């Protein structure tokens, strides 16, 4: 766990896929997924108070997306664009200026990372962002891939370990994903490290 960290200019908060279909009752629910919402809200308030950028990624699939079981993919239909399941969690308090990044929008291309096939990198670079604070769903899929790509692109990454939850298709998947992100260079951060 890291020492005290101050958010500062050059930082951005990236909230990964906190959408209804990934919450309890959703078509692809992450166990305890709703527990990230109140924690993320505290990070969101901190970044808003400091007028630092906030990004929110979302799956925004066409109805015939290749990741769906009907097309031979591993998942039930989820986060179909313009449906209730694709909406951000109702209790998630995204600031009005949040940059929304839609991914996996093409029927024949999947994307677990917020950087894959999106304008996220270009938008961050345009704002001279150097360090990302990343939380959301799910630890072992979209969070892992977003963090991996961010580190590969040269960003510093602070993984918000109190604001992530895993699918755990295999019991250790979440823990393994966290270990992998740390191995690649992510720092682990909690609210207490930010003094929030």
N, C-alpha and C positions, 0 to 999 in steps of 0.2 A: 504494500500500500504506500502511496506517495505521501510526502510531506505536504504542508499547506501549499496550495496553488492559487494564484490570483488570475482571474480571467482578465484579459487585456485586449487592446487593439491588435488585430491580426488573428483573433480567435473567432470561431463560429461553433454553434451547437447544431448537431445533425441528429434529428429524431427519425429513426428508421421504422417505417411501416407499422405505426400504431393505428391499425385499421380494425373496423368492427369484425371482419371475418377471422382475425387472429385473436380475438378476445373470447372469453367464455360465452358459449352460445353461438359462436360464429362457425362457418363451415370448415375452417381449418384452425381451430382454437389452439393456442399455445397455453399449456398448463400454467395457471396463475398469471396469465398475460396481462390482466387488468391491474396487477400490482405495480406495474411500471408507471401507470398514469399519474398518481399523486406525487411520485418522486420526480418524474420528468417535469411536472408542473412547477416544482421548486427550482429546477435548473432553468426552465423557461422564464420564470420571473426574474431570476438573477441576470440572465442574458438580456432580457428586455430592459431591466433597470440600468444596465450599463450600455444600452443601445448597440449591442453586438448582434451580428446577423444570426438568424435562425433558419435552418433548412429542414424541411420535412419530406422524406421520401415516401412513395406509395407504390404498391403494385397497382397497375391500371390496365387490367387485361381485357382483350377482346373475348367474346363469349366462347370462341373456339380455340383458346390458347393451347399451345403445345404442352404445357405443364399439366394439363388436366387429364384425368384417367381416360376419358373418352377418346383422347388423341394419343394414348399410350404413355402419358406422363405419370408422375408419381402421386399427384395431388388431386383431391376433389376440386370442383370449380370453386374459385374464391376470388375476391377483389375484382369482380367484373366491372369495368368502367361504368360510371353513372349509376351504380346500384348502391343500396344502403350498406352492403357488406364492404364496399370499397371506401366508404367514408371514414374519415379520421374518428377516433373514439370521441364520443360526445363530451366527455369530461376533460379531454385534453385541451389545455388552454394555450393554443398557439397564438402568438401575437399577430396583430393585423398585418404586419409587414413580412410575415413568414414566406420564404421562397419554397414553393411546392415543386418537387421533382418527381415526375411520373416515369415509371420504368416498366419494362416488359410489356410494352404497348403493341407489339407486333405479334400476330398469331403464331408465327413460326420461329420466334426467337425468345428464349427465356433470359432472365437477368436477375440474379440474386443481389448484385451490387448496385448501390445508388449511382455509381459512376458509369455503369455499362450502358452505352447507347443513350446517354443523357447529357445535358448541358452542365452538370454539377461541377466538374473540374473547371470549365471555362468561367463559370459564375464565381467560384471561389477565387480563382486567380485574378479576375477583374477587380475583386474587392481586397486583393492583397492578403488573403487569408493564409496563415502558415500553420495553425494548430486547430485541430478539430476535436470537439468533445462529442462522443458518439454513444447513444443509448437507443433502446427500442427492442424490436422483435424481428426475428428470433435470433438468439445468441449464435446458434449453430448453423444458421443459413444466411439471412440477409445482413445481419450485423457483422458476422465473420467476413463475408465477402466484401462488404463496404469498407471495413477496416483494412483488410488485406490490400485492396486497391488504393486506398488513401496512402498507406505507408509506401506502396510501390511507386506512387506519384510524388513522393517526397514530403508529404505532410507529416507533422507530428500528430500523434493521436493519443487522446486521453479516453480510455474506455470506462464508461460510467457503470461500474459493476453492480451498483445498487438499482440500476434502471434498465436491466436486461433480463430476459427469461428465455429458456431454451425449449425447443420441441422435444428433444431427447427421444428421438425414434429408437435409438439405443441409449441405455441409461446414462452413459458417461459422455454423450455427445456435447452437452453444454460445457462441462468441465474441460474437455479436450479442446473445444473451440477457444475458451478463455486462455488456456495454456499456449495454444498456437498463436493467438494475437499478441500475447506477451513476448513469446519467442521472436516474433517478427519486429518487435520494438514498441508496441503499444504500452503506455503507462496506464496503471489502474487507478481510478479516482472514485471517490464517493462524495456525497454532499459535505461531509465533515471536512474533507480536504479543501473544499472551496469556502468553508466557513459559512455555509448556507443553512 
